[in-house]
Amino acid sequence: MVLMYQSTRDAHNKVRASQAILQGLASDGGLFTPTDLPELDLDFEQLQAASYQEVAKLILSAFLDDFTEEELDYCIQHAYDDKFDTSVIAPVVKLGQQYHLELFHGATIAFKDMALSVLPYFMTVAAKKQGVKDKIVILTATSGDTGKAAMAGFADVPGTEIIVFYPHGGVSKIQELQMTTQEGSNTHVVAIKGNFDDAQTQVKQMFNNDNLKENLAQAGMRFSSANSMNIGRLVPQIVYYVYAYAQLVKAGEITSGQAINVSVPTGNFGNILAAYYARELGVPIAKLICASNENKVLTDFFQTGHYDKNRTFKVTTSPSMDILVSSNLERLIFHLLGNDAEATKQLMNELAQEGQYQLTVKNQAIWDLFEAGFASELETAADIKRLYDQTGYIQDPHTAVASAVAHAYQDRCQDKGPTLIVSTASPYKFPRVAVGAVTGQEVVDDFQAVTDLHELSGLALPKAVKDLQEAGVRHQTVVAVTEMQAEVEKRLGV
């Protein structure tokens, strides 16, 4: 079977994997999505002995079926190498009665490394396959982590430029320094006077601006995306759910075939959507727990079917989840509606025009897989403190949201099944929050908090943080939201 990727908004807009990766976002504004998933026999008795790279090849070869074996080997071997600080790549750590899937062992100490280490290789291979000679311009909005991970992957990659927009004052100091100190002659970082939703909306508009695309084409350039709107970002995230389940079997924590729950701190919905696809491939997942912070638009949606972004935007201690328009939810809506592109397009138009829509569920089985909850700022801090007191382990605030929501779900539903908490960032990325939660004392300076965190946890200081203390700031531009396109045109000379 040839795997095709269809736009969520146009049933006639279908492409192969390499084309979907190159385009990033469909020309009609939709997201390229598989209408049929590949058929795989996931034998976890065998997979428990497989390396991360071997599991990656199994999953990626199924989804990227127009890539040759040699091309995939090249991408995987260059992505999942010694830039990770453990050969396990994505370890599962048992902490009392809960399990943490640590996705922060890459170069930028956040889960985005898991996919953004491989995406530049996908992109360059796809361009060669499609005979594309244009310079690829990666244009992306970030709520804190995607920007740095994307730039780390694309820095000085021939034939590419990368432009990242982030909310000024809306990320942690460590996150901001990771971006503003980024080296690479092709990297551009711009802060905006607005929030992540503002940045993401403008980026989508630029992708769909025909005049801008024509000007780029005349200059020998084309846009693509590095955030999870790009299917090349989403598919590699499926890998670590398959791998994590196999590791739980290997450790004797579960038996092959035993169902687990997965709790994911959720902002743009890509990470939990990857878990849904992993389940559809055969990973025994009972419940997908969608964990939000106080920007709880997804919690309300899964409880009512009503998506409403018309609410106060809150800046929280888990900034990568400070999102009111979760772009990847569109893919799940598409599946919930029976892969009906016209119905999906209508709802997305209502969201754009009115800021809300009401979903009439067609696929109840998919809907019933999801549980949703949110953790307040106090509950997030309390969970960091609880886990530290019980185990000596310090989690970052995003992970703490997933942990707190999972515990609340288990208490509410009396579900005592094994639950995997998806740990999306190192606490060193948010040291003031982590230290403050553990000690009850406010720490003003981020680097003092780094020292305190090291003393409290005994965790080795990541190279990503050590290097920041000597790095010079290279990117200092701040623009209004309305000036974003002009900034892109200036940087690209179009």
N, C-alpha and C positions, 0 to 999 in steps of 0.2 A: 504494500500500500504506500503510495506517495503521500506524504504529509503536507497539507496545504494550510496556510495561515490566512484567515479571512478577517477583514475589517469588521469590528463590532457594529458598524453603522452602514455597511453596504455589502450585501450578499454577493455582489458581482466582483468585488475587489479582493481577489485572492492571489497570493504569491507564495513562492517557496521560502524556506528558512533564511537563506542568504540574502534574498531581496528584502524580507521583513527586517532583518538586522540592519541592513544598510539604510533603509528608509526611517526606521525608528518609530515614527508615528505615521499612520495611514494618511493619504492625501485628503480624505474626507473628514479628518479629525478623529476617526475611530482608532482603536488599538488592534493590532494584528493578534489573532487568537486562534488556536487550533480548534476546529469543530469536531474532530475525531482525535482521540489520544492514541498514541502507539500502544500496541499490545506487548506487554513484557511479562515474563514469568520470573517474579522476584523470589528467588529461593534463598531465604535468609540463613538457612543452615550453611549454604556456600558463601553467601555474601559476608557473613561475620568474619571471614578470613581475608576479605578483600581490602586493599588499600583505598584511601580516598580517591586517588587517581583512577583506580580501576572502576570504582562505582561511578565516577564522573564520566568515564568513557561509555559505560553501559547506558546511562541516562541520556547523555548528550548525543550519542550516535542515533538513538531512537528519535529524538526531537529534531535534530539537525541533519536530516537524511540526505541532503544534497551536498554535505561535506564528506570528503573521502576519509578513510581510516587514517591515512597519513596526515591529512590536514588536522584532524581532531587530536591525534597524538602530539603534533606540534603545538597546538593551542594549550592542551592540558599540561604538557611537560614544562612549558614556559610559564604557565600561570601558577601552578601549585608546586612551587619549589622552595628554596631556602629563604624566600621573603616571608614565609610563615615561621614563627618561632618554635613550632613543634611539628614533627613529621606526621603526627596524627591529623593535622590541619584543623579538625573540628572535634575536639574531645568532648565526651559526655562525662560530667562530674556528678557523683552522688553526694547530696548534702542532706543528711538526715533522711527524711521520707520523700525528698523531691530530687529531680534530676535536672541539671542545667546543661544545655547544649551550648558550649562556648564558641561563639563565632567571631571572636575578636583577636585572633592570633596572627592576623596579617599585618601589612605594613602601616596601616592607619588605625589599627586597634578598634575596628568596628565591622559589623557584619557585611557591609557593602563590599569589603575586600573579597569576599567569597565569590562574587560575580564579576566585580570590576577588575579583578586580576586577569580574567580570561577574555572579557569583552573586547579589548583592543586587538587581540589576536583574531577573534571572530571577525572583527570589522575589516582588518587588512586582508584576511583571507577571502572574505565575502566580496570585497571590492575587486580583488584580482579575478575571482570566479566570474563576476558580472562584467568584467572588462571596463570598470569604472576608473577613469584617470583623474576625475575631479578631486580637488582637495576636500576632505570630509571635515565639516565644521560641527563639532560636538557642542550643542547648545543645551544647557540644563539648568534647572532650578534646584536648589538644595535646602533642606531644613537643617542641615548641619553635617551629615556624614557623606552623602553621595558626592558632593563637590570635591572633597579632598581625595576620596578613593578614586574618583574618575580622573582627576588630574594626575595622581600618582601613576595610574595606568597609562595615560595618554601622553605624559610629558615627553616631549622631543620624539614622539613617534612620527616618522616621516609621512607626509601627506595628510596631516591632521592639524587642526586648531581646536582648542577647547575653551569655551566661555562659560563661566559659572556665575550665577546670580544667587546671593543669599540675603536673608533679612538682617539688616543692620541692627545690632542689639538683640537679636532673636536667637543667638546660638551661644554656647559656652565659650569662655575665653580661650580654652584649649582648642576647641573646634575652629574658632576664628583664626587663631595663630597658625593652625595647620594649613588653612587655606591661604592666608595672606603672606605666608613665607614660602609658598610653593615655588620651586624653580622650574625652569623649562621655557625655552624661547617661544613656545606655542601656547602657553597657558595664560589665561586672562580671568581675573577674579574681580567681581563688582558687587558691592553691597547696595541694597536698595532701601529706600525709606518706606518700608511696608513689610508685610508678613510673607510667609512662604506661599500662601494661596495667591497673593498678588503676583509673585514672581512666576509661579507655575502657569497662571492664566495668561500672562504676557508671552511666555515662552511658547505656549500652544498657539497663540495668535500669530506669532512670527512664523511658526512652522506652516501655518495655513494662509500666509500672506503671499498671494500670487506675484505681486509686483516685486517683493523682496526676493522670492525664489528665482524670478527671472533675472534680477540683477546679480544674484549669486551665480547663476548658471553662466551668464556672460563673462563673469570673472573666473570661471572654472572652479566653482565651489558648490557644495550642496550640504544641507543640514542633515544631521542625524542626532539621536538622543542617547545619553548614557544613563538616564534614570530608568525606573522599572516600567515605564511605558514601552521601552524597547524589549521585545521578546527575548533578545539576546542577553538581557539582564535577568529576566525572570526564570528562564529555563535552568541556568546553573544553580539557582536557589533550591530547586527540587532535589538536587543531589544530596544536600546535607540532611534532609529528612530521611531519605532512604538509608544513608550511611549511619545516622544516629540510631535508627531502629535496629540495624544490624549490630551495632556496638552494644546495645542493651541486651540483645540475645547472647552475644559473645561473653558479656560479663555475668551472665546467668541471672540477670535482674528480671527478665521476662522469658517466656517460652515463645518460640516462633509461632506466629498466628495470634498471639494474645494482643488484644486491643489496648492502645494507650490514648491518653488525651494529650493535646499539644496546645500550650498557651503562648500566644505571640503578641508582644507589644506592637501595636498597629497604628500606623499613620497613613501612609499612601496605599496600603493594602496589598502591596506586592509580596511581602514575606509570608503572610498567611495564605494568600492565593497559591503560592508555591506549595504550601503544605496541603492544600486542597487537591492540587494536581498529583502530589505524591500519593495521597489516599486513593485517587482514582486509578493510579497505576498499580496499586496493590499493597501499599503500606497500611497495616491494620490500625487505623486511627478512628476512635469512637467519636470524640468531640473536638472541634476546632474552636478554641476559646479566644475570641477577639478582645484583647485588652486595650483599653483607652485610658488616657489621662483625663483631666478636667475638660478638655476639648472633646466631649463625648458624643460627637455626631454619629459615630458608628454604633455605639451602644444603643442610642435611641433608635437608630435605623433597624437593628436586628430585633429590637423589642416591639416595634410598631409597624415596620415596613415603610415608614415615612422618612425620607431623607431631607433634612432641612439645614442648610448652611447659614441661614439667617439668624445668627446668634452672636454673642460677644466672643471675640477671639481672645484666648487667654495665653499669656506667656508663662510657661511652667518650668519646673526643674528637669523635665524630660522633653527638651525642645525639638528633637527629631520627630516627635509625635504631635507637635503643635500644628495641626492641619485640619481644615474644615471641608476641603474638597479632596476626597481620596480617589485619585485617578484610576487606580487599578480595580476599584470596585466595579467599574464599567464592565470588565471582563466577567466578573461573577454575575452581574445583572444579565448579561448576554446569555450565560448558561442557564440562569434561573428562568429566563423567558424562552427556553427551548431553542437557543441560538437564533433568535428572531432579531435580525439586524434593524428592521424598520421600527419595531417596538422599542429597541434599545436606543435608537437615534432619537425617537420622540421624547423619551425620558431625559436624555442628555440635553436636548434642546430646552426642555422645561427647567432643568437645573441651571443652564446658562442664562435663561431669560427671567426666571422667577426665583432662583436660588433653592428650589425644592422640587420633589416629585413624590408620588405615592406608587409603590410597587404592588402590583397584583401578582402574587406568586403563582407560577405555573408548575415549577418543579419542587414539590414539597419535600422530596427526599434530600435535595441539596440544602434547602433552607433549614431543615431540621438538624443538619450536621453542626451548625454554628450556635455557640453560646457567646454572649457578650456581657461585658461589665466594665466599670471604670474604677480607677483608684484616685482618690483626692491627693493633694499634696501631702497632707498629714499621714494618710494611709501609705503612701509611697515611702516616706521617711521611716515610718514605723516598721515596714517590712525589711528595709535595709538594716535597721537596728535589730529586729528579731532574728534574722538569719545570722548576723554577726555574733550576737550573744549565744546562739545555739551551736554555731559551727566555727566561728572565727573567719568566715568567708564574707567578703564585701562585694556586693553587687552594685552595678550602676543603676541610676534611677529608672531607665527604661525597662531593664530586666526586673526591677522591683515592682513596677506596675504589673507586668505579666505574672509575677509571683503572687502579688496581693490579690489580683483578680481570680487567679486559679484557686487559691485557698478559699476565697469567698464563694466561688462556684461549688467547690467540693463540700463546703459546710451547708450550703443552701440545698443542694441536690442529693446530699449523702452519697456522693460518688467517690469511692475510695480507690478507684483504678489508678494505675501508675500514670503520672503526668510529667511530660517533658516541658520545662520552662526554656523558652528560646532566649538566650543571653546575647544581646545584640551589640554590646559595647563594653569595653574595659572601664572599670571605675576610674582609672587614670584620665579618662576623657572628661569626667565630671567630678574632679576631686573635691571641690568645695561642698558639693551636694552630699557626696558619700561621707566625707569626714564629719560634716555638720550633723548628719543623721545618726552616726555612730556615737559621737561625743556630746551632742546637744549644744555644742559651742559653734558660733559663727566664725568662719575663717574668711578673711577679706581677700588675701592674696592667693592666686591660683597656684603659684609655685611653692608657697609655704604649705598649701594643702596637699600638694604632691608629696612633699617630704613627710607630712603627717600621715598620709595614706600609706606610704611605704613602711613607716614605723608600726602602724596599726595592723597591717595585713601581712607584712613580710613578703609581699609580692615584688618580684624584680621590677625595676623601673623600665618600662618599654623604651626601645630606641626612639620610637616616634615622639615620645615626650621629652626624652633627654636632648634630642637634637633641637627642639624648639627654644631651649634656653640660650642657645648661641645664634640661632638663625635670625637674619635680618628681615624686616617686613618689606615686601616687594610690591604689594598690591594695596592701594589705599583709596581707590575711587569709590565714591558714594553718589548714587543718582536717585532721582525720583522715579517712581514706577513708570510714569509717562515718558521717561527719557531712555528706557531700556533699549528700544529698537534703534534709536539714534546712536546709542553707545555701541551696539553690535555693528552697525554700518560703519562707524568710525574705526573700530578696531580691525575690521576686515577690508576697509578701503573700498566700499561699494556705495 
